[in-house]
Amino acid sequence: MAYRASCKRIYVLFVIGVLSILLSGCSMQKSGSKVERTHADKAKTAQAQSGQQSAREKPVLRVDYLTPTNAIHSPELYVYKEKRRLYVIQSDVLVRDYPIGLGFNPVGDKEREGDGRTPEGDFFICMKNASSRFIKSLGLSYPDKKHAERAFFAGTLTPIEFRDILIAYERRSTPPWNTILGGKIFIHAGGAHKDWTEGCIALYNSDMEELFQISDVGTRVSVRP
C-alpha cells in the first residue's frame, strides 16, 4: 500500500510539473504577443508621423495672378482637358489661368492624324511662331517616345519613323510631323469658345499674346485628361 501511495504521489507531482511547463509556455506566448502588438503600434505611429512630415514638406501652391509678365521667367504649363484650362506655374505659384479650346474630338489621347484629339502627356515647346495663321503659336514636341512606342508595337509606325522620333526625343528637338501619328500640334490663338481645332490647344487672342511672351523653346507642357 505504501508503495502504491508513493507511486501515486510521484505521478501527481509529474502531472503538476508538466502543467507548470505548459502554463509557463502559454504565459510566454501571451507576453510575446504583447511585444509584437507594441512593435506594430510603434510602426503605425512612425508611419503616421512620416506621412505628416511628407505632407508638411510638400510645397503648397500659391496663387498670384498679379505677377507681372516680365517677372515670369521659367514657367511650366499644365493643360487640363476636362476643365478646359491652361495653368501657368512658376516656383509653386499659379501665375496665370487661361480658358482653352481643344480638338473637335477631345476625349482620349491622340492616336493618329485626323482623329481630332489633343494629345496627352509630357511635352516641351519645340518652336515659336510669331507669324502663325492663328496670330502666334507654340509648337509641342508631339509625337513623343510614348506615342511612338505604342504605334510601333501596334505595327502602324515603320522602324525608320520610330527611330527618327526617338532621336528627336533624346535631342529635345522637333519630331517628325509626317507620320501616321500626325503632328503640328500647337498652342495658338483663335478663340477658346469651343472645341474646334484639329487637335491643337486654342486660346483667346489676348491670352495667347501674353503666353507667347512668357514661354520659350524648352518650356515644359503637361497635357492631362
JODARA-V972053 format. One record per residue. N is the residue number from 1. NEAR is the number of other C-alpha atoms within 10 Angstrom. Layout:
BEGIN
n=<N | N>
near=<NEAR | NEAR>
END
This chain:
BEGIN
n=<1 | 2 | 3 | 4 | 5 | 6 | 7 | 8 | 9 | 10 | 11 | 12 | 13 | 14 | 15 | 16 | 17 | 18 | 19 | 20 | 21 | 22 | 23 | 24 | 25 | 26 | 27 | 28 | 29 | 30 | 31 | 32 | 33 | 34 | 35 | 36 | 37 | 38 | 39 | 40 | 41 | 42 | 43 | 44 | 45 | 46 | 47 | 48 | 49 | 50 | 51 | 52 | 53 | 54 | 55 | 56 | 57 | 58 | 59 | 60 | 61 | 62 | 63 | 64 | 65 | 66 | 67 | 68 | 69 | 70 | 71 | 72 | 73 | 74 | 75 | 76 | 77 | 78 | 79 | 80 | 81 | 82 | 83 | 84 | 85 | 86 | 87 | 88 | 89 | 90 | 91 | 92 | 93 | 94 | 95 | 96 | 97 | 98 | 99 | 100 | 101 | 102 | 103 | 104 | 105 | 106 | 107 | 108 | 109 | 110 | 111 | 112 | 113 | 114 | 115 | 116 | 117 | 118 | 119 | 120 | 121 | 122 | 123 | 124 | 125 | 126 | 127 | 128 | 129 | 130 | 131 | 132 | 133 | 134 | 135 | 136 | 137 | 138 | 139 | 140 | 141 | 142 | 143 | 144 | 145 | 146 | 147 | 148 | 149 | 150 | 151 | 152 | 153 | 154 | 155 | 156 | 157 | 158 | 159 | 160 | 161 | 162 | 163 | 164 | 165 | 166 | 167 | 168 | 169 | 170 | 171 | 172 | 173 | 174 | 175 | 176 | 177 | 178 | 179 | 180 | 181 | 182 | 183 | 184 | 185 | 186 | 187 | 188 | 189 | 190 | 191 | 192 | 193 | 194 | 195 | 196 | 197 | 198 | 199 | 200 | 201 | 202 | 203 | 204 | 205 | 206 | 207 | 208 | 209 | 210 | 211 | 212 | 213 | 214 | 215 | 216 | 217 | 218 | 219 | 220 | 221 | 222 | 223 | 224 | 225>
near=<6 | 7 | 7 | 9 | 10 | 11 | 12 | 12 | 11 | 12 | 12 | 12 | 12 | 12 | 11 | 12 | 12 | 12 | 12 | 12 | 11 | 12 | 12 | 12 | 12 | 12 | 12 | 12 | 12 | 12 | 12 | 12 | 12 | 12 | 12 | 12 | 12 | 12 | 12 | 12 | 12 | 12 | 12 | 12 | 12 | 12 | 12 | 12 | 12 | 12 | 12 | 12 | 11 | 11 | 11 | 10 | 9 | 9 | 11 | 10 | 12 | 13 | 14 | 12 | 13 | 8 | 13 | 9 | 14 | 8 | 9 | 17 | 12 | 16 | 22 | 19 | 25 | 18 | 23 | 17 | 22 | 11 | 11 | 18 | 19 | 23 | 19 | 24 | 21 | 18 | 13 | 14 | 17 | 19 | 20 | 22 | 17 | 17 | 19 | 26 | 28 | 28 | 23 | 17 | 17 | 23 | 15 | 13 | 17 | 24 | 19 | 18 | 17 | 15 | 17 | 22 | 23 | 27 | 30 | 20 | 17 | 17 | 22 | 23 | 23 | 20 | 17 | 18 | 15 | 13 | 9 | 12 | 11 | 18 | 14 | 20 | 26 | 27 | 21 | 28 | 29 | 30 | 28 | 25 | 19 | 14 | 20 | 25 | 16 | 13 | 18 | 15 | 12 | 9 | 10 | 15 | 18 | 15 | 12 | 9 | 17 | 21 | 16 | 15 | 26 | 20 | 16 | 17 | 19 | 11 | 10 | 17 | 17 | 22 | 24 | 21 | 16 | 11 | 18 | 16 | 21 | 18 | 24 | 20 | 21 | 26 | 24 | 30 | 26 | 19 | 21 | 22 | 13 | 13 | 21 | 19 | 23 | 20 | 27 | 27 | 31 | 30 | 26 | 17 | 17 | 11 | 19 | 23 | 17 | 12 | 23 | 18 | 12 | 17 | 20 | 18 | 15 | 17 | 18 | 20 | 22 | 17 | 19 | 17 | 16>
END
